[in-house]
Amino acid sequence: MTVPGVFLAIGPEEFLLREYIENLKNGAIKKYGDFAVSQISFSETSIAEIKNEAFSPPLFSEKRILFITNFPPSPTPSLSEEKRAECFAFVKSLQNIPETVVLIFSSINPDRRSKIFTEMEKTVKKVERFEEFDDKKNPRKFSEWIIERVKKKGGNIEMKEAEFLKNYAGHSLDILEKEIQKLCLLCAGKKISEDDIKSLCVPAHEIGDFAFSNAIQSGKSSQIQEAFRALSENFEAGLIWNRDVISTFRTILKGKAVQNNNGDLKSIGLNPYIAEKIKNIVKMIPQEKVLFAYKKILEIDSMTKDGRLSISGNTEPFFLAIETLLHDIFGHQKK
């Protein structure tokens, strides 16, 4: 049965989903006040704590608005049978939430095949879906979005230049948003031209060259996953595998071997700046995880060669395998 006070917003388009949730949150704060609005994450909070929050009535306002992120859960990391049962029972219990409580769930990549997701769809009053723009189905969608964003920021751009910006800076809405902000600021009072885009924006191929390795150097799982998703939106699977994943992990593997022998990372041909940046992440990853990564990369590489994982047709299983690998290595690092 549908519950009037429960809503769900899902991706896979992270930028649009994140902006939607922020707008809802700001609207709720404006209407009910800061004390009436709170947010928790399934990734960082137990189901028992989430349930306690969800069933707590408001104290000083007519409504209590609770935003619950990363729920329903994504396919990775996989949940134990016990955890899945606990999540399913929680969704079933939403039929009994107080009328004064509003729950807004959000998930970038929920496991749509799971019983948890299916039950959520039956329970919530409304599902907002934020799909990635598809150039083949609607080639003007990207450019129209760019024109709208530029106009919203007080700038001026024509369809031709918007199309050029999309092709020049890539298909990541996060990256395009930053470039649009820059263009509107520096081209105030005039139409944005192709020359403006070339002189002020970073080409997509240069972003791809550095964003992933920079994220790896941060050691932060969320940043690494975000950078990898940006790559998958803008570049072919084969290029990402050879240029970004294999080359980055090859450096880490070499670095670990050198570090284990008390050597200098510059001895393996690294630029001194890069060597300084990467030494902390090399030190942070335990030896067993380095060996695990080495074996897993060999396994994935073998699967791409024998056809079990496609890097030219249906690439979703390939990208999922890489995301799982990244989570297994960086998901539980101690900072």
Secondary structure, DSSP 8 states (H G I E B T S, - for coil): --EEEEEEEE-S-HHHHHHHHHHHHHHHHHHH-GGGEEEEETTTS-HHHHHHHHT---SSSS-EEEEEES-S--SSS---HHHHHHHHHHHHHGGG--TTEEEEEEESS--TTSHHHHHHHHHEEEEEE-----TTT-TTHHHHHHHHHHHHTT----HHHHHHHHHHH-S-HHHHHHHHHHHHHHTTTS---HHHHHHHS--HHHHHHHHHHHHHHHT-HHHHHHHHHHHHHHS-HHHIIIIIIIHHHHHHHHHHHHHHTT--GGGGT--HHHHHHHHHHHHHS-HHHHHHHHHHHHHHHHHHHHTSS-SSS--HHHHHHHHHHHHHHHTT---
